[in-house]
Amino acid sequence: MSKIRVLPVYPEFPDTFWGYKHALPFVGRKSCMPPTGLLTVMAMLPEEQFDLQRAIDLNVEPLTDEDLRNTDLVFTSSMIIQGKSHARIIDRAHSHGKKVVAGGPWVTSYPEENRNADYLVTGEAEITLPPFLEDFLNGTPRQIYTEKDVSGRSAELTVGGKTTLRNTPIPRWDLINLRDYFSAAIQYSRGCPFDCDFCDITKLFGKEPRTKSPEQMIAELNALYDRGHRGPVFIVDDNFIGNRANVKKLLPAITEWQIKRDYPFELFTEASMNLAWPENSSILEEMVKAGFNQVFVGIESIDNDSLKKMGKKQNLKLPPLESVRTIQRAGIEVMGGFIIGSDGEKPDSFEELFKFIQKAGIVVAMPGLLTALKGTDLYDRLKGEGRLRGESTGNNTHQLDFNFTPEQDKTKLLTGYKELLKKLFDPKNFYDRGRVLQENLGSHRRTKMPIMEGVTALGKSLRSHLFAEGGWQYAKYLTRTALTNPGYLPIAVSQAVKGGHFRIITRAMLEADKFVPLCERLSIEVDKISERSGGDTERAHGRLYKTANRVIKTAEREYTRLHQDFRDGPPKRAIENLREKVSNISKR
């Protein structure tokens, strides 16, 4: 019996904050991170029955008809924000008569939105994939597999009923070209001990932080090293220090591995704010020794009342500035997430948040409008209050809409949010934060970038930023860094490149926002002509039709000029409303 040919396909991301699409060309990469989850699933397929094809990551290359013709079964995994691309993959596979196996957070949270896939393998693959494969090979597959209906059939489970990670295999890195990616990614843990009301992590992965063993993680590092990867590695976690006992065992092993190879990897991760607590100082110190130089933390708010309402108790023990400084002085840059639109938010919250971010030197600051994610306590509460208006798009920043009715005035919230983004990514403010970070960042080991790669990145940065918006601020920042802290120059260049990306997507978002009032003005123009003409003569109707035709052409032209990833939401609704009005005129 011939093997079943499997084609792993990873959906495309729109242009987002973390995608760094406008920064990647400076370092000669095509995508920020590889599809670690999908490649891990590929490693779970028995080689005796399945023949794995080279993975197609749509963030790197297109999916061709030949790719689809030369396979039997398509596997895909997606996040919510990849939903549209995911749907297109399924349609294309079906057009070639191929069936699709779909998994990942998007499918798990919204199986009803993914019924067009042939097989939905939801939840954690260690639990649901083996039963699906068994049924598939026996010719009796169901359309959907959930953790509840297959529990106990195959996976090794914890007392809490979640899968351990002891048998999770190393991703099939051989199915991609790691040189296409800026950073590699290794998953260390799942689950978080905290239960913030807006976060769906505990709903998807539970409150019991499960980790891989130090031996597994060293094997993961070896796999990347042996494939030739050098540079950034994202240690993927819901909360890196969620299981502090296991982290304390892991870090010395990573340090020993890094020392033996002269630190080929610079590590970054995400963790809760209690990383800065005095009782966790040894973990922070060991992270620096192991080669961690960045951590993303959910600061969310600098107002204690808001934090209490979120259930963010881990952020209340220390003042936020003290927490950030503690981590920075240890030698780790803090990237911060912030939430706009929580109930009880004070009128001056935008200005106070801006001041805090500047004073703290959080160069990569990610403020986003609050989103009610399905399955969270927040979602259930808002639904019970009749305030829920729709589902999440999966984008947590640079989008101008809520999927619920906020307690505060929505217009004021959106106006304040737009002003905050403009101020944060204004070149002067951005580089001011870079200077604050330089002053407060403790020493840490930096991975050496290949000389030619570093020179190329610097050259591209100079050509792109020196004579662009904020060029003078850019020149001052890099010149001062080169003269006073030359070892920091590669980081300064990296910051400048990231800042350019943030400014581009901020500008695209603001241009899309201006399109909405344009459509409203054009709609009013059509209404006025309609009222004046009376619409009761052939000549009047002809004049009205001519005006409506001109208006829709203007609107369509401006709509196509918008960045394609910022057309959804209010801009799309505005153009559709205008189209409907013009269409009704044409039917008279």
DOKOL-186825 format. One record per residue (C-alpha): x negated, y, z; residue in one letter. Coordinates in nm, 4 decimals, m for minus. Layout:
// residues N
         px         py         pz   residu
          X          Y          Z        A
...
END
This chain:
// residues 588
         px         py         pz   residu
     0.0000     0.0000     0.0000        M
    m0.1431     0.3380    m0.1029        S
    m0.1918     0.6089     0.1565        K
     0.0522     0.8983     0.1900        I
    m0.1090     1.2167     0.0661        R
    m0.0567     1.5020     0.3146        V
    m0.1010     1.8702     0.2309        L
    m0.1322     2.1004     0.5348        P
    m0.0111     2.4518     0.4477        V
    m0.0361     2.7477     0.6849        Y
     0.2050     3.0415     0.6298        P
     0.0912     3.3964     0.5692        E
     0.0942     3.6647     0.8371        F
     0.2234     4.0123     0.7537        P
    m0.0052     4.3079     0.8210        D
    m0.0154     4.3279     1.2008        T
    m0.2184     4.4715     1.4866        F
    m0.4151     4.1512     1.5505        W
    m0.4465     4.0429     1.1882        G
    m0.7240     4.2997     1.1215        Y
    m0.6571     4.2787     0.7473        K
    m0.8163     4.6187     0.6885        H
    m1.1223     4.5324     0.8976        A
    m1.2069     4.1910     0.7524        L
    m1.3638     4.3181     0.4260        P
    m1.6387     4.4880     0.6282        F
    m1.7626     4.1517     0.7535        V
    m1.6914     3.9572     0.4351        G
    m1.4148     3.7404     0.5804        R
    m1.0687     3.6594     0.4465        K
    m0.8769     3.5961     0.7676        S
    m0.9157     3.6611     1.1360        C
    m0.8704     3.3074     1.2719        M
    m0.8157     2.9549     1.1362        P
    m0.4968     2.7491     1.1856        P
    m0.6292     2.5561     1.4852        T
    m0.2906     2.4079     1.5779        G
    m0.2163     2.2726     1.2315        L
    m0.5667     2.1257     1.2008        L
    m0.5223     1.9606     1.5417        T
    m0.2009     1.7992     1.4187        V
    m0.3894     1.6738     1.1133        M
    m0.6337     1.5015     1.3477        A
    m0.3400     1.3114     1.4988        M
    m0.2434     1.1454     1.1708        L
    m0.3704     0.7853     1.1418        P
    m0.6305     0.7580     0.8666        E
    m0.5036     0.4104     0.7776        E
    m0.1745     0.5495     0.6485        Q
    m0.2441     0.9132     0.5594        F
    m0.4823     1.0767     0.3127        D
    m0.5386     1.4388     0.4173        L
    m0.5804     1.7018     0.1468        Q
    m0.7760     2.0231     0.1911        R
    m0.5709     2.2659     0.4013        A
    m0.4185     2.5661     0.2252        I
    m0.4127     2.8740     0.4461        D
    m0.2084     3.1387     0.2668        L
    m0.4003     3.4062     0.4561        N
    m0.7085     3.2903     0.2644        V
    m0.5866     3.1549    m0.0700        E
    m0.2646     3.0941    m0.2644        P
    m0.0695     2.7706    m0.2751        L
    m0.0793     2.6459    m0.6336        T
     0.1586     2.4214    m0.8261        D
    m0.1285     2.1770    m0.8679        E
    m0.1686     2.1584    m0.4883        D
     0.1952     2.0587    m0.4579        L
     0.1912     1.8163    m0.7495        R
    m0.1024     1.6286    m0.5985        N
     0.0582     1.5545    m0.2625        T
     0.3386     1.3454    m0.1191        D
     0.4211     1.5310     0.2012        L
     0.3719     1.8910     0.3177        V
     0.2962     1.9702     0.6838        F
     0.3322     2.3251     0.8086        T
     0.3276     2.5067     1.1421        S
     0.4316     2.8647     1.2067        S
     0.4886     3.1395     1.4568        M
     0.8036     3.3524     1.4490        I
     0.6316     3.6318     1.2586        I
     0.5396     3.3864     0.9812        Q
     0.9022     3.2846     0.9294        G
     0.9507     3.4376     0.5832        K
     0.6325     3.2854     0.4450        S
     0.7272     2.9533     0.6040        H
     1.0637     2.9576     0.4241        A
     0.8937     3.0264     0.0901        R
     0.6596     2.7293     0.1426        I
     0.9568     2.4995     0.1989        I
     1.1354     2.6290    m0.1114        D
     0.8273     2.5780    m0.3268        R
     0.7681     2.2289    m0.1902        A
     1.1297     2.1355    m0.2610        H
     1.1038     2.2737    m0.6142        S
     0.8341     2.0092    m0.6696        H
     1.0389     1.7365    m0.5029        G
     0.8173     1.7253    m0.1928        K
     0.9441     1.6915     0.1630        K
     0.8281     1.9178     0.4438        V
     0.7403     1.8393     0.8061        V
     0.7609     2.1609     1.0099        A
     0.6472     2.2380     1.3634        G
     0.5140     2.5197     1.5788        G
     0.6701     2.7933     1.7961        P
     0.9033     2.9248     1.5222        W
     1.0581     2.5835     1.4640        V
     1.0659     2.5000     1.8350        T
     1.2463     2.8173     1.9402        S
     1.4735     2.8454     1.6361        Y
     1.5438     2.4986     1.4932        P
     1.8776     2.6238     1.3619        E
     1.6930     2.8744     1.1402        E
     1.4738     2.6003     0.9933        N
     1.7250     2.3378     0.8838        R
     1.5952     2.3744     0.5289        N
     1.2858     2.1762     0.6350        A
     1.3250     1.8016     0.5946        D
     1.1795     1.7125     0.9342        Y
     1.1474     1.9349     1.2421        L
     0.8870     1.8142     1.4924        V
     0.9353     2.0605     1.7763        T
     0.7605     2.1141     2.1085        G
     0.4139     1.9829     2.1827        E
     0.2902     1.7516     1.9094        A
     0.1289     1.5064     2.1520        E
     0.4832     1.4174     2.2615        I
     0.6954     1.4498     1.9473        T
     0.4623     1.3690     1.6572        L
     0.3926     0.9973     1.7316        P
     0.7628     0.9010     1.7434        P
     0.8219     1.0884     1.4187        F
     0.5298     0.9149     1.2475        L
     0.6505     0.5767     1.3678        E
     1.0013     0.6384     1.2350        D
     0.8734     0.7898     0.9121        F
     0.6496     0.4935     0.8349        L
     0.9399     0.2596     0.9137        N
     1.1660     0.4534     0.6767        G
     1.4028     0.5729     0.9512        T
     1.3053     0.9353     1.0280        P
     1.5514     1.1785     1.1871        R
     1.5583     1.5443     1.0895        Q
     1.4689     1.6798     1.4326        I
     1.2476     1.5562     1.7144        Y
     1.2453     1.7333     2.0509        T
     1.0568     1.6638     2.3723        E
     1.3797     1.5718     2.5479        K
     1.4894     1.3010     2.3072        D
     1.1471     1.1306     2.2785        V
     1.0146     1.1825     2.6317        S
     0.8119     0.8902     2.7626        G
     0.7852     0.7082     2.4314        R
     0.4153     0.7615     2.3777        S
     0.2444     1.0590     2.5417        A
     0.0597     1.0688     2.8718        E
     0.2664     1.3070     3.0862        L
     0.2075     1.5069     3.4015        T
     0.4304     1.4822     3.7060        V
     0.6171     1.7822     3.5673        G
     0.6911     1.5996     3.2429        G
     0.4489     1.7902     3.0206        K
     0.1766     1.6287     2.8142        T
    m0.1768     1.6224     2.9468        T
    m0.4425     1.7472     2.7054        L
    m0.6777     1.4560     2.7749        R
    m0.5999     1.2890     2.4432        N
    m0.5689     1.5994     2.2271        T
    m0.8124     1.5512     1.9370        P
    m1.0660     1.7949     1.7939        I
    m0.9200     1.9907     1.4978        P
    m1.0077     1.8721     1.1480        R
    m1.2452     2.1583     1.0699        W
    m1.3579     1.9724     0.7589        D
    m1.0254     2.0613     0.5921        L
    m1.1118     2.4336     0.5746        I
    m1.4092     2.6567     0.5068        N
    m1.4959     2.8188     0.8391        L
    m1.6887     3.0905     0.6532        R
    m1.3525     3.2328     0.5464        D
    m1.2761     3.3310     0.9069        Y
    m1.4132     3.5995     1.1319        F
    m1.3631     3.3929     1.4455        S
    m1.3122     3.0278     1.5285        A
    m1.0540     2.9224     1.7871        A
    m1.0464     2.6419     2.0441        I
    m0.7481     2.5675     2.2636        Q
    m0.8429     2.5080     2.6273        Y
    m0.5151     2.5176     2.8174        S
    m0.1378     2.5427     2.7991        R
     0.1047     2.6784     3.0548        G
     0.0924     2.9652     3.3037        C
     0.1620     2.9736     3.6792        P
     0.3360     3.3102     3.6539        F
     0.6872     3.3669     3.5284        D
     0.7172     3.7157     3.3766        C
     1.0754     3.7742     3.2667        D
     0.9882     3.8779     2.9081        F
     0.7428     3.5942     2.8325        C
     0.8406     3.2637     2.6729        D
     0.5179     3.0794     2.7552        I
     0.6572     2.9054     3.0620        T
     0.9685     2.8113     2.8641        K
     0.7597     2.6534     2.5876        L
     0.4697     2.5110     2.7914        F
     0.5770     2.5180     3.1540        G
     0.4311     2.6701     3.4705        K
     0.1761     2.3926     3.5234        E
    m0.1509     2.5028     3.3569        P
    m0.2932     2.1953     3.1842        R
    m0.6493     2.2019     3.0563        T
    m0.8971     2.0036     2.8563        K
    m1.1886     1.8596     3.0511        S
    m1.5376     2.0132     3.0373        P
    m1.6468     1.7119     2.8305        E
    m1.3689     1.7769     2.5782        Q
    m1.4578     2.1436     2.5525        M
    m1.8259     2.0693     2.4965        I
    m1.7237     1.8288     2.2212        A
    m1.5105     2.1085     2.0715        E
    m1.8049     2.3501     2.0797        L
    m2.0308     2.0892     1.9228        N
    m1.7812     2.0327     1.6419        A
    m1.7819     2.4016     1.5522        L
    m2.1581     2.4305     1.5876        Y
    m2.2181     2.1272     1.3677        D
    m1.9898     2.2751     1.0989        R
    m2.2185     2.5795     1.0889        G
    m2.0057     2.8334     1.2725        H
    m2.1862     3.1105     1.4595        R
    m2.0422     3.4198     1.6269        G
    m1.7001     3.4807     1.7841        P
    m1.4941     3.1958     1.9289        V
    m1.1506     3.2583     2.0744        F
    m1.0815     3.0315     2.3717        I
    m0.7067     3.0018     2.3219        V
    m0.5062     3.0061     2.6407        D
    m0.1736     3.1108     2.7727        D
    m0.3829     3.2166     3.0721        N
    m0.7506     3.1213     3.0903        F
    m0.7590     3.1357     3.4701        I
    m0.4165     2.9756     3.5185        G
    m0.5925     2.6696     3.6595        N
    m0.8785     2.8245     3.8542        R
    m1.0155     2.4977     3.9890        A
    m1.0637     2.3577     3.6395        N
    m1.2106     2.6818     3.5046        V
    m1.4749     2.6750     3.7771        K
    m1.5788     2.3289     3.6557        K
    m1.5777     2.4337     3.2902        L
    m1.7824     2.7545     3.2940        L
    m2.1176     2.6077     3.4125        P
    m2.0920     2.3417     3.1408        A
    m2.0404     2.6087     2.8731        I
    m2.3277     2.8150     3.0128        T
    m2.5639     2.5183     2.9975        E
    m2.4540     2.4440     2.6391        W
    m2.5020     2.8066     2.5316        Q
    m2.8464     2.8357     2.6908        I
    m2.9724     2.5246     2.5119        K
    m2.8710     2.6764     2.1755        R
    m2.9642     3.0393     2.2500        D
    m2.6025     3.1531     2.2759        Y
    m2.4665     3.0932     1.9239        P
    m2.1111     3.1860     2.0281        F
    m1.9667     3.5012     2.1788        E
    m1.6480     3.4052     2.3568        L
    m1.3238     3.5897     2.4204        F
    m0.9946     3.4873     2.5730        T
    m0.6773     3.6105     2.7440        E
    m0.6126     3.6072     3.1160        A
    m0.3917     3.7566     3.3851        S
    m0.4884     4.0677     3.5803        M
    m0.5758     3.8641     3.8887        N
    m0.9064     3.7959     3.7155        L
    m1.0119     4.1207     3.8865        A
    m0.9159     4.0064     4.2365        W
    m1.2097     3.9728     4.4797        P
    m1.1397     3.6018     4.5276        E
    m1.1971     3.5522     4.1532        N
    m1.5290     3.7400     4.1375        S
    m1.7240     3.4152     4.0982        S
    m1.5129     3.3206     3.7943        I
    m1.5730     3.6623     3.6401        L
    m1.9460     3.6290     3.7001        E
    m1.9549     3.2794     3.5510        E
    m1.7575     3.3946     3.2458        M
    m2.0270     3.6512     3.1690        V
    m2.2998     3.3879     3.2105        K
    m2.1084     3.1606     2.9708        A
    m2.1031     3.4274     2.7015        G
    m1.7572     3.5817     2.7365        F
    m1.7614     3.9468     2.6327        N
    m1.3924     4.0316     2.5818        Q
    m1.0660     3.9469     2.7533        V
    m0.7105     4.0456     2.6672        F
    m0.4967     4.1184     2.9718        V
    m0.1284     4.1980     2.9971        G
    m0.1347     4.5274     3.1876        I
     0.2178     4.6023     3.0567        E
     0.2844     4.9070     3.2750        S
     0.1108     5.1325     3.5260        I
     0.4379     5.1807     3.7159        D
     0.4841     4.9365     4.0041        N
     0.8634     4.9539     3.9903        D
     0.8601     4.8430     3.6268        S
     0.6134     4.5640     3.7061        L
     0.8344     4.4362     3.9851        K
     1.1349     4.4222     3.7533        K
     0.9273     4.2252     3.5012        M
     0.8226     3.9751     3.7665        G
     0.4614     4.0792     3.7058        K
     0.3498     4.0257     4.0658        K
    m0.0091     3.9457     3.9687        Q
    m0.0514     4.3084     3.8569        N
     0.0536     4.4631     4.1881        L
    m0.2317     4.3719     4.4226        K
    m0.4829     4.6236     4.2855        L
    m0.4425     4.9602     4.1081        P
    m0.4681     4.8973     3.7318        P
    m0.7703     5.1231     3.6844        L
    m0.9586     4.9392     3.9588        E
    m0.8779     4.6053     3.7938        S
    m0.9977     4.7226     3.4536        V
    m1.3170     4.8720     3.5948        R
    m1.3957     4.5530     3.7864        T
    m1.3798     4.3455     3.4698        I
    m1.5675     4.6018     3.2604        Q
    m1.8515     4.6442     3.5101        R
    m1.8947     4.2688     3.5202        A
    m1.9805     4.2912     3.1484        G
    m1.6497     4.2082     2.9775        I
    m1.4537     4.4489     2.7602        E
    m1.0835     4.4726     2.8469        V
    m0.8283     4.4686     2.5669        M
    m0.4896     4.5665     2.7048        G
    m0.1271     4.4948     2.6227        G
     0.1437     4.7435     2.7215        F
     0.5237     4.7316     2.7041        I
     0.7541     5.0210     2.6129        I
     1.1265     5.0223     2.6834        G
     1.1718     4.8349     3.0107        S
     1.4680     4.9255     3.2287        D
     1.3873     5.1966     3.4807        G
     1.0969     5.3406     3.2819        E
     1.0277     5.6989     3.3871        K
     1.0531     5.9972     3.1451        P
     0.6810     6.0766     3.1725        D
     0.5724     5.7166     3.1112        S
     0.4284     5.7822     2.7640        F
     0.1989     6.0640     2.8726        E
     0.0898     5.8810     3.1877        E
     0.0186     5.5644     2.9900        L
    m0.1882     5.7566     2.7356        F
    m0.3931     5.9205     3.0117        K
    m0.4527     5.5828     3.1765        F
    m0.5693     5.4136     2.8558        I
    m0.8094     5.7005     2.7840        Q
    m0.9474     5.7085     3.1367        K
    m0.9836     5.3292     3.1491        A
    m1.1708     5.3145     2.8188        G
    m0.9446     5.0472     2.6699        I
    m1.0534     5.0774     2.3073        V
    m0.8234     4.8022     2.1810        V
    m0.4952     4.9119     2.3366        A
    m0.1815     4.7360     2.2135        M
     0.1408     4.9124     2.3131        P
     0.4556     4.7455     2.1843        G
     0.8288     4.7887     2.2171        L
     0.9851     4.5393     2.4551        L
     1.1296     4.2386     2.2724        T
     1.3766     3.9908     2.4170        A
     1.2436     3.6482     2.3186        L
     1.4812     3.3564     2.3023        K
     1.4658     3.1373     2.6112        G
     1.3273     3.4040     2.8446        T
     1.4948     3.5339     3.1588        D
     1.5063     3.8771     2.9946        L
     1.6894     3.7358     2.6908        Y
     1.9449     3.5591     2.9058        D
     2.0035     3.8658     3.1227        R
     2.0516     4.1014     2.8286        L
     2.2796     3.8533     2.6589        K
     2.4888     3.8285     2.9753        G
     2.5086     4.2080     2.9919        E
     2.6199     4.2298     2.6288        G
     2.3073     4.4243     2.5307        R
     2.1441     4.1714     2.2975        L
     2.1574     4.2819     1.9316        R
     1.9551     4.0208     1.7455        G
     1.6534     3.7942     1.7505        E
     1.2849     3.8772     1.7688        S
     1.0845     3.9338     1.4513        T
     0.7770     3.8006     1.6290        G
     0.5965     4.1325     1.5894        N
     0.5122     4.2978     1.9197        N
     0.3623     4.6246     1.7977        T
     0.3981     4.8810     1.5194        H
     0.7651     4.8108     1.4644        Q
     1.0361     5.0656     1.5371        L
     1.3393     4.8757     1.6527        D
     1.4681     4.6945     1.9585        F
     1.6605     4.3684     1.9423        N
     1.8658     4.4882     2.2388        F
     2.0251     4.8089     2.3624        T
     1.7680     4.9789     2.5881        P
     1.8690     5.1451     2.9123        E
     1.7037     5.4715     2.8101        Q
     1.7922     5.6806     2.5075        D
     1.6694     5.4821     2.2080        K
     1.5798     5.7881     1.9988        T
     1.3640     5.9316     2.2755        K
     1.1935     5.5972     2.3271        L
     1.1086     5.5616     1.9588        L
     0.9901     5.9228     1.9344        T
     0.7671     5.8766     2.2374        G
     0.6337     5.5486     2.1022        Y
     0.5411     5.6998     1.7658        K
     0.3628     5.9885     1.9354        E
     0.1765     5.7480     2.1622        L
     0.0481     5.5435     1.8664        L
    m0.0601     5.8568     1.6798        K
    m0.2515     5.9839     1.9822        K
    m0.4112     5.6489     2.0668        L
    m0.5503     5.5971     1.7185        F
    m0.6444     5.9563     1.6495        D
    m1.0186     5.9347     1.5755        P
    m1.1264     6.1680     1.8560        K
    m0.9189     5.9905     2.1191        N
    m1.0246     5.6508     1.9903        F
    m1.3980     5.7269     2.0047        Y
    m1.3564     5.8990     2.3407        D
    m1.2376     5.5640     2.4754        R
    m1.5403     5.4014     2.3167        G
    m1.7668     5.6396     2.5087        R
    m1.5891     5.5647     2.8370        V
    m1.6300     5.1924     2.7759        L
    m2.0023     5.2328     2.7028        Q
    m2.0481     5.4148     3.0332        E
    m1.8699     5.1485     3.2350        N
    m1.9481     4.8214     3.0573        L
    m2.1939     4.6064     3.2475        G
    m2.4657     4.4126     3.0713        S
    m2.3773     4.0936     2.8891        H
    m2.5427     3.8675     2.6379        R
    m2.4729     3.9619     2.2780        R
    m2.4827     3.7169     1.9943        T
    m2.7244     3.8225     1.7248        K
    m2.5509     3.8956     1.3961        M
    m2.7561     3.7850     1.0930        P
    m2.9647     4.0857     0.9829        I
    m2.8237     4.1107     0.6300        M
    m2.4673     4.0637     0.7530        E
    m2.5149     4.3426     1.0065        G
    m2.6720     4.5764     0.7503        V
    m2.3902     4.5040     0.5050        T
    m2.1233     4.5725     0.7674        A
    m2.2899     4.9005     0.8656        L
    m2.3264     5.0086     0.5019        G
    m1.9620     4.9363     0.4224        K
    m1.8557     5.1149     0.7389        S
    m2.0560     5.4258     0.6511        L
    m1.9142     5.4397     0.2980        R
    m1.5590     5.3920     0.4200        S
    m1.5458     5.6026     0.7346        H
    m1.8045     5.8786     0.7058        L
    m1.6064     6.0877     0.4576        F
    m1.2586     5.9683     0.5547        A
    m1.0200     6.0910     0.8223        E
    m1.2155     6.1305     1.1450        G
    m1.5503     6.1075     0.9671        G
    m1.7126     6.3715     1.1874        W
    m1.5978     6.1924     1.5038        Q
    m1.7261     5.8644     1.3607        Y
    m2.0658     6.0158     1.2791        A
    m2.1023     6.1686     1.6261        K
    m2.0090     5.8432     1.7982        Y
    m2.2476     5.6234     1.6004        L
    m2.5329     5.8746     1.6132        T
    m2.5110     5.9163     1.9887        R
    m2.4883     5.5394     2.0344        T
    m2.7924     5.4803     1.8135        A
    m2.9964     5.7351     2.0088        L
    m2.8905     5.6512     2.3641        T
    m2.7820     5.2870     2.3518        N
    m2.9123     5.1260     2.0301        P
    m2.8336     4.7735     2.1465        G
    m2.4674     4.8716     2.1549        Y
    m2.4622     4.9913     1.7922        L
    m2.3145     4.6690     1.6438        P
    m2.0267     4.6926     1.8921        I
    m1.9757     5.0607     1.8058        A
    m1.9591     4.9763     1.4345        V
    m1.7107     4.6984     1.5100        S
    m1.4985     4.9428     1.7091        Q
    m1.5004     5.1908     1.4222        A
    m1.3870     4.9239     1.1780        V
    m1.1059     4.8165     1.4105        K
    m1.0039     5.1789     1.4568        G
    m0.9715     5.2158     1.0813        G
    m0.7414     4.9147     1.0716        H
    m0.5245     5.0532     1.3519        F
    m0.4953     5.3917     1.1789        R
    m0.3927     5.2310     0.8499        I
    m0.1100     5.0263     0.9994        I
     0.0001     5.3212     1.2146        T
     0.0190     5.5404     0.9044        R
     0.2108     5.2708     0.7160        A
     0.4587     5.2409     1.0028        M
     0.5138     5.6181     1.0177        L
     0.5648     5.6414     0.6413        E
     0.8267     5.3673     0.6613        A
     0.9939     5.5569     0.9432        D
     1.0164     5.8749     0.7300        K
     1.1935     5.6774     0.4588        F
     1.5062     5.6335     0.6731        V
     1.5948     6.0065     0.6986        P
     1.5131     6.0403     0.3280        L
     1.7819     5.7846     0.2480        C
     2.0211     5.9636     0.4827        E
     1.9596     6.2971     0.3061        R
     2.0104     6.1386    m0.0338        L
     2.3319     5.9774     0.0884        S
     2.4607     6.3153     0.2074        I
     2.3728     6.4640    m0.1330        E
     2.5869     6.2014    m0.3067        V
     2.8740     6.2689    m0.0646        D
     2.8626     6.6444    m0.1297        K
     2.8701     6.5987    m0.5079        I
     3.1562     6.3536    m0.4684        S
     3.3557     6.6023    m0.2585        E
     3.2958     6.8915    m0.4990        R
     3.3819     6.6913    m0.8088        S
     3.6986     6.5453    m0.6632        G
     3.6262     6.2396    m0.8747        G
     3.9586     6.2748    m1.0583        D
     3.8365     6.3556    m1.4084        T
     3.6136     6.1720    m1.6491        E
     3.3730     6.4647    m1.6569        R
     3.3570     6.4828    m1.2768        A
     3.2978     6.1109    m1.2507        H
     3.0199     6.1335    m1.5087        G
     2.8503     6.4075    m1.3070        R
     2.8830     6.2008    m0.9913        L
     2.7490     5.8891    m1.1611        Y
     2.4485     6.0825    m1.2948        K
     2.3694     6.2186    m0.9484        T
     2.4064     5.8783    m0.7853        A
     2.1800     5.7205    m1.0473        N
     1.9116     5.9845    m0.9883        R
     1.9379     5.9421    m0.6112        V
     1.8993     5.5644    m0.6153        I
     1.6023     5.5860    m0.8529        K
     1.4319     5.8291    m0.6141        T
     1.5014     5.6072    m0.3153        A
     1.3881     5.2905    m0.4913        E
     1.0644     5.4574    m0.6020        R
     0.9846     5.5713    m0.2481        E
     1.0801     5.2317    m0.1068        Y
     0.8350     5.0498    m0.3342        T
     0.5593     5.2855    m0.2181        R
     0.6015     5.1685     0.1404        L
     0.3662     4.9027     0.2694        H
     0.5492     4.5779     0.1951        Q
     0.5080     4.4531     0.5514        D
     0.6827     4.7616     0.6928        F
     0.9906     4.7610     0.4712        R
     1.2058     4.5389     0.6905        D
     1.4255     4.6682     0.9703        G
     1.5557     5.0281     0.9479        P
     1.4022     5.1049     0.6013        P
     1.5611     4.7976     0.4469        K
     1.8967     4.8689     0.6073        R
     1.8800     5.2313     0.4884        A
     1.8130     5.1406     0.1235        I
     2.0783     4.8685     0.1291        E
     2.3396     5.1122     0.2596        N
     2.2474     5.3598    m0.0136        L
     2.2603     5.0894    m0.2786        R
     2.6070     4.9903    m0.1646        E
     2.7319     5.3502    m0.1817        K
     2.5930     5.3997    m0.5331        V
     2.7325     5.0632    m0.6413        S
     3.0805     5.1652    m0.5258        N
     3.0547     5.4853    m0.7288        I
     2.9566     5.2848    m1.0375        S
     3.2647     5.0651    m0.9958        K
     3.5099     5.3581    m0.9978        R
END
